Amino acid sequence: MTTTEADQVTPEAVEAVEPADHEHGVHGYHKQKDEHLKRLRRIEGQIRGLQRMVDEDVYCIDILTQVSASTKALQSFALQLLEEHLRHCVADAAAKGGEGIDAKVEEATKAIARMMRT
């Protein structure tokens, strides 16, 4: 789903299509789970490549270049997961109203703060 398409989805439409069952395994990323797993396997391969590079005594600058690429890949994955959390979990809490929205916003804010520290 593109950002433009997602902007047109109302909380009511999301609730009708996606059950808000966060405690029972339905999370914002569930529709892209296979894509996320593929992406994480690629990142895992990059990390194994780093191990191989160290084992083979590759030049340190070349290893650092690969560390940078792996870090960027993880950051990109985290940003996508955060966006899905905001669109699904936070939007669901907002649609339901009450005190749940404050908790979800605080939770997301703390996650963003952790991401910014890295």
C-alpha positions in Angstrom: 0.0 0.0 0.0 1.4 3.4 -0.9 1.4 6.3 1.4 -1.2 8.0 -0.8 -3.5 5.0 -0.6 -3.0 4.7 3.1 -3.9 8.4 3.6 -7.3 7.7 2.1 -8.1 4.8 4.5 -10.4 5.8 7.4 -10.1 4.2 10.8 -13.5 2.7 10.3 -12.4 1.0 7.1 -9.2 -0.3 8.8 -11.2 -1.8 11.6 -13.6 -3.4 9.2 -10.8 -5.1 7.3 -8.2 -5.6 10.0 -9.3 -6.9 13.4 -7.6 -4.9 16.1 -6.4 -7.9 18.1 -3.0 -6.8 19.2 -2.9 -9.1 22.2 -3.6 -12.2 20.0 -1.0 -11.7 17.3 -2.6 -9.3 14.8 -0.2 -6.4 14.4 0.3 -3.6 12.0 3.0 -5.5 10.1 0.9 -8.7 9.6 0.1 -8.0 5.9 3.8 -7.6 5.0 5.1 -10.3 7.3 6.6 -12.3 4.4 8.3 -9.2 2.9 9.7 -8.3 6.4 11.0 -11.8 6.9 12.7 -11.7 3.5 14.2 -8.4 4.3 15.5 -9.6 7.7 17.0 -12.7 6.1 18.9 -10.4 3.7 20.2 -8.3 6.6 21.2 -11.6 8.4 23.2 -12.5 5.3 24.9 -9.1 5.4 25.9 -9.8 9.1 27.2 -13.2 8.2 29.2 -11.5 5.4 30.7 -9.3 8.0 31.7 -12.3 10.0 33.3 -13.8 7.0 35.1 -10.6 6.2 36.7 -10.5 9.6 37.5 -14.2 9.5 39.3 -13.6 6.1 41.2 -10.5 7.4 39.6 -8.1 4.9 40.8 -4.5 5.0 39.1 -2.7 7.9 37.6 0.2 5.8 35.9 -2.4 3.6 34.4 -4.0 6.7 33.3 -0.6 8.0 31.6 0.1 4.6 29.6 -3.2 5.1 28.8 -2.3 8.7 27.3 1.0 7.4 25.2 -0.7 4.8 23.9 -3.2 7.4 23.1 -0.5 9.8 21.2 1.5 7.1 19.2 -1.7 6.2 18.2 -2.2 9.9 17.2 1.5 10.3 15.1 1.3 7.1 13.4 -1.8 8.4 12.7 -0.1 11.8 11.3 3.0 10.1 8.9 0.8 8.0 7.8 -1.1 11.1 7.2 2.2 13.0 5.1 3.5 10.1 3.0 0.4 10.2 2.6 0.6 14.0 1.4 4.2 13.6 -1.1 3.4 10.8 -2.5 0.3 12.5 -2.0 0.2 16.3 -2.1 4.0 17.0 -4.8 4.7 14.5 -6.9 1.9 16.0 -6.4 3.3 19.5 -7.4 6.8 18.2 -10.5 5.4 16.6 -11.6 3.7 19.9 -10.9 6.8 21.9 -10.3 6.9 25.6 -7.1 6.6 27.4 -5.6 4.0 25.1 -4.5 6.6 22.6 -2.3 8.4 25.1 -0.6 5.1 25.9 0.0 4.3 22.2 1.3 7.7 21.5 3.7 7.6 24.4 4.8 4.1 23.3 5.5 5.3 19.8 7.3 8.4 21.0 9.6 6.3 23.2 10.3 4.0 20.2 11.1 7.0 18.0 13.4 8.3 20.8 15.2 5.0 20.9 15.6 5.0 17.1 17.1 8.5 17.2 19.7 7.5 19.7 21.2 4.9 17.3 
